[in-house]
Amino acid sequence: MKVYGNGSVVKKSNSSYLLRVVTGYNDDGKPIRKSKSVKTTFKREADKALRDWIVELEAQTTNLEGEKMTLGDLLEFHIALLAETESVRPGTIDGYRKLKAYAVPLIGKQLIKDLSYSEIEDFCRNLKKTGGEHGGSLSANTVLKVFTLVKAALKQAVKRRWIPYNPAVDACPFKSEKPEITILSEDETRRFIERVLEYPRQDQASAMLISACCGLRRGEVCSLTWRSVDLDKQIIKLRQAVTEVSKEQGKGKTLHFDEPKTANGSRDIPIPNICADYLRKAKAEQKQMLEYFNYYKGEDTPVCANDHGGFMRPSNLSKFSKTFLLDNDFDPKLTLHSLRHGFVTHLLDRGMPANQVGQISGQAPKVVLDTYGNHRSEDVIQLLAEQMNDITNVKAVSSNT
């Protein structure tokens, strides 16, 4: 019998505890639980009884489980297990299900007991060639993500003795490709800000201005409330981020709030004067409009609130910012995330230490240098050329003897 997660222990009385485990999921995705009472006055004895019970239940699962399990079934089991134990965020679970959808048509019906190293390699090659939408190709990065999920699921099967070894170890023939990021020069950044200040939609303008001036991720921008923005001290106190997660019924998405993406994500970020001045004006006008329709919530109102006083969706922020960039004749390769890359790159270009830049961007110094250190603006390239000419400036040696 499968056991999902580590189970739980609940005290019933002074002399008994209730043990609970999840043994499966029904068609609606709701967990199926088993329970058992144990007589003891000590929780540590109840915890031990729970561990022993899980071992007993899983011992009932013979290798016959692996004899009939397909890779598609295993992937679903693995993702459900991660969701049940809450070891990853809901947005990540959403991403895993999308990756699973790439794998199932090509190899999902294959029994895990029959999988081999060469079959996994062939699967990766076929996935890259025809695994995309309408039989198109996939990027090496997406193939690598699908492979990593398959490999982790098969590792889980080995742990549960459903298969003797993991055929996916080192089987992916592709390496990740670092995407090329186009960033705005400092002059283009100023032009971007000038155009944003003229933009009629204040909620969208506020979001794009914060992205360009403070280097926040889109989920961080969309999560901001006025409580987290101190306009007197001109500081953003970032303590949360929002992601879009598929609803349990599979129709539409809902917003999920959590801590920022990285361990360094909770941080205080200075607000430049031009952005702070705009936000002061935007806050006053937003309050007047939302109060008229009875949508205003005080300091808990989102900074980039929609017409109903709710939080802006990160996907919508990406869409209208892309349209804004194209409508104002910026490079077609630019995206909302390019603004963050440009923000960090210009700070590095101006000689700001990576550890200080990381305090603002919410990343470790090594990540700052590895991710953004390879970007260089045209101004810096020109400066480097001048310095190199100065270093190599030597007098020509005469050929006369």
C-alpha positions as CSV (number, residue, x, y, z in Angstrom):
1,M,0.0,0.0,0.0
2,K,1.3,3.5,-0.9
3,V,1.8,6.0,1.9
4,Y,2.1,9.6,0.9
5,G,4.1,11.9,3.2
6,N,5.1,11.3,6.8
7,G,1.6,10.9,8.4
8,S,0.4,12.7,11.6
9,V,-0.1,12.1,15.3
10,V,-3.1,13.6,17.1
11,K,-3.7,13.3,20.8
12,K,-7.2,11.9,21.6
13,S,-7.0,11.6,25.4
14,N,-4.4,11.4,28.2
15,S,-3.8,7.7,27.3
16,S,-4.3,7.5,23.5
17,Y,-3.2,9.0,20.2
18,L,-4.7,8.8,16.7
19,L,-2.3,8.0,13.9
20,R,-3.2,9.2,10.4
21,V,-1.7,8.5,6.9
22,V,-2.6,9.3,3.4
23,T,-2.8,6.2,1.2
24,G,-4.1,7.7,-2.1
25,Y,-6.3,10.3,-3.8
26,N,-9.8,10.1,-5.2
27,D,-11.0,11.4,-8.6
28,D,-11.4,15.0,-7.2
29,G,-7.8,15.0,-6.0
30,K,-8.8,14.8,-2.3
31,P,-6.6,12.6,-0.1
32,I,-7.8,9.1,1.1
33,R,-6.7,8.6,4.7
34,K,-6.3,5.7,7.0
35,S,-6.3,6.1,10.8
36,K,-5.3,3.9,13.8
37,S,-5.5,4.4,17.5
38,V,-2.6,3.5,19.9
39,K,-2.7,3.4,23.7
40,T,0.2,5.4,25.1
41,T,0.7,8.5,27.3
42,F,3.8,9.6,25.6
43,K,3.9,11.3,22.2
44,R,7.4,10.0,21.3
45,E,6.0,6.4,21.6
46,A,3.1,7.5,19.4
47,D,5.6,8.9,16.8
48,K,7.5,5.6,16.9
49,A,4.2,3.7,16.5
50,L,3.4,5.8,13.4
51,R,6.8,5.1,11.8
52,D,6.4,1.4,12.5
53,W,2.8,1.5,11.0
54,I,4.0,3.2,7.8
55,V,6.7,0.5,7.4
56,E,4.1,-2.1,7.9
57,L,1.8,-0.6,5.3
58,E,4.5,-0.1,2.8
59,A,5.7,-3.6,3.3
60,Q,2.4,-4.7,1.9
61,T,3.5,-3.1,-1.4
62,T,5.4,-5.8,-3.2
63,N,7.5,-5.5,-6.3
64,L,4.3,-6.2,-8.1
65,E,3.6,-2.5,-7.8
66,G,6.5,-1.8,-10.1
67,E,5.4,-4.6,-12.4
68,K,2.3,-2.7,-13.4
69,M,3.2,0.9,-12.8
70,T,3.6,3.2,-15.9
71,L,5.9,6.2,-15.9
72,G,2.8,8.4,-16.2
73,D,1.4,6.9,-13.0
74,L,4.8,7.3,-11.3
75,L,5.1,11.0,-12.2
76,E,1.6,11.7,-10.9
77,F,2.5,9.8,-7.6
78,H,5.7,11.8,-7.3
79,I,4.1,15.2,-7.8
80,A,1.2,14.4,-5.5
81,L,3.7,13.3,-2.8
82,L,5.6,16.6,-3.1
83,A,2.3,18.5,-2.8
84,E,1.1,16.5,0.2
85,T,4.4,17.0,2.1
86,E,4.4,20.7,1.2
87,S,8.1,20.4,0.4
88,V,7.7,22.7,-2.6
89,R,5.5,25.7,-3.4
90,P,2.2,25.4,-5.1
91,G,3.5,27.4,-8.1
92,T,6.3,24.8,-8.5
93,I,3.8,22.0,-8.3
94,D,1.9,23.7,-11.1
95,G,5.1,23.8,-13.2
96,Y,5.8,20.1,-12.5
97,R,2.3,19.2,-13.9
98,K,3.1,21.2,-17.1
99,L,6.4,19.3,-17.4
100,K,4.6,16.0,-16.9
101,A,2.3,16.9,-19.8
102,Y,5.3,17.0,-22.1
103,A,6.5,13.5,-21.0
104,V,3.2,11.5,-21.0
105,P,2.5,11.5,-24.7
106,L,5.9,10.1,-25.6
107,I,6.8,7.8,-22.7
108,G,3.9,7.9,-20.2
109,K,2.5,4.5,-21.0
110,Q,5.9,2.7,-20.6
111,L,6.1,0.4,-17.6
112,I,8.9,1.7,-15.3
113,K,10.2,-1.9,-14.9
114,D,11.0,-1.9,-18.6
115,L,12.7,1.5,-18.9
116,S,16.4,1.5,-19.9
117,Y,19.1,4.1,-20.1
118,S,19.0,4.2,-23.9
119,E,15.2,4.6,-23.9
120,I,15.5,7.6,-21.6
121,E,18.1,9.1,-23.9
122,D,15.9,8.5,-27.0
123,F,13.0,10.0,-25.1
124,C,15.0,13.2,-24.5
125,R,16.0,13.5,-28.2
126,N,12.5,12.9,-29.4
127,L,11.2,15.4,-26.8
128,K,13.5,18.1,-28.2
129,K,12.6,17.3,-31.8
130,T,8.8,16.9,-31.6
131,G,7.7,17.4,-27.9
132,G,6.5,21.0,-28.3
133,E,3.1,22.3,-29.3
134,H,1.8,20.8,-32.6
135,G,4.8,18.6,-32.8
136,G,7.3,21.4,-32.8
137,S,10.7,21.4,-31.1
138,L,11.4,22.2,-27.4
139,S,14.4,24.1,-26.0
140,A,17.2,22.2,-24.4
141,N,16.3,23.9,-21.1
142,T,12.7,22.6,-21.2
143,V,13.9,19.1,-22.1
144,L,16.4,19.2,-19.2
145,K,13.6,20.2,-16.8
146,V,11.3,17.4,-18.0
147,F,14.2,14.9,-17.7
148,T,15.0,16.2,-14.1
149,L,11.4,15.5,-13.1
150,V,11.5,12.0,-14.6
151,K,14.8,11.2,-12.9
152,A,13.5,12.4,-9.5
153,A,10.4,10.3,-9.9
154,L,12.4,7.2,-10.8
155,K,14.6,7.8,-7.8
156,Q,11.5,7.7,-5.7
157,A,10.6,4.3,-7.3
158,V,14.0,2.9,-6.4
159,K,13.6,4.0,-2.8
160,R,10.2,2.2,-2.6
161,R,11.8,-0.9,-4.3
162,W,9.5,-0.8,-7.3
163,I,12.5,-0.9,-9.6
164,P,16.1,-2.1,-8.8
165,Y,17.9,1.0,-10.2
166,N,17.3,4.4,-11.8
167,P,17.7,4.2,-15.6
168,A,17.7,8.0,-15.9
169,V,21.0,8.6,-14.2
170,D,23.1,10.8,-16.5
171,A,20.9,9.8,-19.4
172,C,20.0,13.3,-20.8
173,P,22.2,14.2,-23.8
174,F,21.5,17.9,-23.5
175,K,22.9,20.7,-21.4
176,S,21.1,23.8,-20.3
177,E,21.5,26.8,-22.5
178,K,21.9,30.1,-20.9
179,P,19.2,32.4,-22.4
180,E,20.4,35.6,-24.0
181,I,19.0,38.6,-22.1
182,T,18.6,42.0,-23.8
183,I,18.7,44.9,-21.5
184,L,18.1,48.7,-21.8
185,S,21.0,51.1,-21.8
186,E,21.0,53.8,-19.2
187,D,19.7,56.3,-21.8
188,E,17.0,53.9,-23.0
189,T,16.1,53.3,-19.3
190,R,15.5,57.0,-18.9
191,R,13.4,57.1,-22.1
192,F,11.4,54.1,-20.7
193,I,10.7,56.0,-17.4
194,E,9.7,59.2,-19.3
195,R,7.2,57.2,-21.4
196,V,5.8,55.4,-18.3
197,L,5.2,58.7,-16.5
198,E,3.0,59.7,-19.4
199,Y,1.1,56.4,-19.4
200,P,-2.7,56.9,-18.6
201,R,-3.2,53.7,-16.6
202,Q,-1.7,54.4,-13.2
203,D,-1.9,50.8,-11.9
204,Q,0.1,49.6,-14.9
205,A,2.4,52.6,-14.9
206,S,3.2,52.1,-11.1
207,A,4.0,48.4,-11.7
208,M,6.4,49.1,-14.6
209,L,8.0,52.1,-12.8
210,I,8.7,50.0,-9.7
211,S,10.2,47.2,-11.9
212,A,12.5,49.6,-13.7
213,C,13.5,51.8,-10.7
214,C,13.7,49.1,-8.0
215,G,14.5,45.9,-9.8
216,L,11.7,43.8,-8.4
217,R,10.4,40.6,-9.9
218,R,6.9,40.7,-11.3
219,G,5.4,38.5,-8.5
220,E,7.0,40.9,-5.9
221,V,5.7,44.0,-7.7
222,C,2.1,42.6,-7.8
223,S,2.2,41.6,-4.1
224,L,3.0,45.1,-2.8
225,T,0.4,46.9,-0.6
226,W,0.8,50.4,0.7
227,R,1.7,49.0,4.1
228,S,4.9,47.7,2.6
229,V,5.8,51.0,0.9
230,D,7.1,53.7,3.2
231,L,6.9,56.9,1.1
232,D,8.3,59.1,3.9
233,K,11.6,57.1,4.1
234,Q,11.3,56.1,0.4
235,I,11.7,52.4,1.2
236,I,9.9,49.2,0.0
237,K,9.8,46.6,2.8
238,L,9.4,43.5,0.7
239,R,8.2,40.5,2.6
240,Q,6.0,38.5,0.2
241,A,5.5,37.6,-3.5
242,V,2.5,36.3,-5.4
243,T,2.2,33.5,-8.0
244,E,-0.6,32.2,-10.1
245,V,-1.6,28.6,-9.3
246,S,-4.1,26.4,-11.1
247,K,-7.3,25.8,-9.2
248,E,-8.1,22.3,-8.0
249,Q,-10.9,21.9,-10.5
250,G,-8.3,22.6,-13.3
251,K,-10.2,25.7,-14.6
252,G,-8.5,29.0,-14.2
253,K,-5.9,30.1,-11.8
254,T,-5.9,31.6,-8.3
255,L,-3.3,33.9,-6.6
256,H,-1.0,32.4,-4.0
257,F,1.0,34.5,-1.6
258,D,4.2,33.3,-0.1
259,E,7.7,34.5,1.0
260,P,9.9,35.8,-1.8
261,K,11.6,33.4,-4.3
262,T,15.0,33.2,-2.6
263,A,16.3,33.1,1.0
264,N,17.6,36.7,0.6
265,G,14.2,37.8,-0.9
266,S,12.9,39.5,2.2
267,R,14.6,42.9,2.0
268,D,14.3,46.7,2.2
269,I,14.7,48.5,-1.2
270,P,15.3,52.2,-1.6
271,I,12.8,54.0,-3.9
272,P,14.4,56.6,-6.3
273,N,12.9,60.1,-6.1
274,I,11.2,60.0,-9.5
275,C,9.4,56.8,-8.5
276,A,8.5,58.0,-5.0
277,D,7.0,61.2,-6.3
278,Y,4.9,59.3,-8.8
279,L,3.7,56.8,-6.2
280,R,2.6,59.6,-3.8
281,K,0.5,61.1,-6.5
282,A,-0.8,57.6,-7.6
283,K,-1.7,56.7,-4.0
284,A,-3.9,59.8,-3.5
285,E,-5.7,59.4,-6.9
286,Q,-6.1,55.6,-6.3
287,K,-7.7,56.3,-2.9
288,Q,-10.1,58.8,-4.3
289,M,-11.2,56.5,-7.1
290,L,-11.5,53.3,-5.0
291,E,-13.3,55.1,-2.1
292,Y,-15.9,56.3,-4.6
293,F,-16.7,52.6,-5.5
294,N,-16.2,51.4,-1.9
295,Y,-13.2,49.3,-2.8
296,Y,-10.5,51.1,-0.8
297,K,-9.0,49.0,2.1
298,G,-6.5,51.5,3.5
299,E,-2.9,50.4,3.9
300,D,-3.9,46.9,2.8
301,T,-4.9,48.1,-0.7
302,P,-2.5,46.8,-3.4
303,V,-0.1,49.5,-4.8
304,C,-1.0,48.3,-8.3
305,A,-4.7,47.6,-7.6
306,N,-7.0,46.8,-10.4
307,D,-10.4,48.6,-10.9
308,H,-11.9,46.5,-8.1
309,G,-9.1,47.1,-5.6
310,G,-7.7,43.6,-6.0
311,F,-4.2,42.4,-6.7
312,M,-2.9,42.6,-10.3
313,R,-2.0,39.2,-11.8
314,P,1.7,38.7,-12.7
315,S,0.8,37.3,-16.1
316,N,-1.2,40.5,-16.9
317,L,1.7,42.6,-15.8
318,S,3.9,40.7,-18.3
319,K,1.4,41.1,-21.1
320,F,0.7,44.8,-20.9
321,S,4.4,45.7,-20.3
322,K,5.4,43.8,-23.4
323,T,2.8,45.7,-25.4
324,F,4.0,49.0,-23.9
325,L,7.6,48.2,-24.9
326,L,6.6,47.4,-28.5
327,D,4.3,50.4,-28.8
328,N,7.1,52.7,-27.7
329,D,9.6,51.4,-30.2
330,F,11.9,49.5,-27.8
331,D,13.8,46.4,-28.8
332,P,11.3,43.6,-29.5
333,K,13.5,41.2,-27.5
334,L,12.9,43.2,-24.3
335,T,10.6,41.8,-21.6
336,L,9.5,42.9,-18.2
337,H,12.3,40.8,-16.6
338,S,14.8,42.7,-18.8
339,L,14.1,45.7,-16.6
340,R,15.3,43.8,-13.5
341,H,18.4,42.6,-15.4
342,G,19.1,46.2,-16.5
343,F,18.6,47.5,-13.0
344,V,21.2,45.2,-11.5
345,T,23.6,45.5,-14.4
346,H,23.7,49.3,-14.3
347,L,24.5,49.1,-10.5
348,L,27.4,46.7,-11.2
349,D,28.6,48.9,-14.1
350,R,28.7,51.9,-11.8
351,G,31.0,50.0,-9.4
352,M,28.6,49.0,-6.7
353,P,29.9,45.8,-4.9
354,A,28.0,42.6,-5.7
355,N,27.2,42.0,-2.0
356,Q,25.4,45.4,-1.8
357,V,23.6,44.9,-5.1
358,G,22.5,41.5,-3.8
359,Q,21.0,43.1,-0.8
360,I,18.7,45.1,-3.1
361,S,18.0,42.4,-5.7
362,G,17.5,39.7,-3.1
363,Q,20.3,37.4,-4.3
364,A,23.7,36.1,-3.0
365,P,26.7,37.9,-4.4
366,K,27.8,34.9,-6.5
367,V,24.4,34.7,-8.1
368,V,24.5,38.4,-8.9
369,L,27.8,38.1,-10.6
370,D,27.0,34.8,-12.4
371,T,23.6,36.0,-13.6
372,Y,24.1,39.6,-14.3
373,G,27.9,40.0,-14.5
374,N,28.0,39.0,-18.1
375,H,25.8,41.9,-19.2
376,R,27.6,45.1,-20.2
377,S,25.9,48.3,-21.5
378,E,27.2,50.1,-24.5
379,D,28.6,52.9,-22.3
380,V,30.7,50.5,-20.3
381,I,32.0,48.7,-23.4
382,Q,33.1,52.1,-24.7
383,L,34.8,52.8,-21.4
384,L,36.5,49.5,-21.4
385,A,37.8,50.1,-25.0
386,E,39.3,53.4,-23.9
387,Q,41.0,51.8,-20.9
388,M,42.4,49.0,-23.1
389,N,43.7,51.5,-25.6
390,D,45.4,53.4,-22.8
391,I,46.9,50.2,-21.4
392,T,48.3,49.1,-24.8
393,N,49.4,52.5,-25.9
394,V,53.2,52.1,-26.6
395,K,55.5,53.9,-29.0
396,A,56.1,52.1,-32.3
397,V,59.5,50.5,-32.5
398,S,61.6,51.9,-35.3
399,S,62.6,49.4,-38.0
400,N,65.9,51.3,-38.8
401,T,69.1,49.7,-37.6
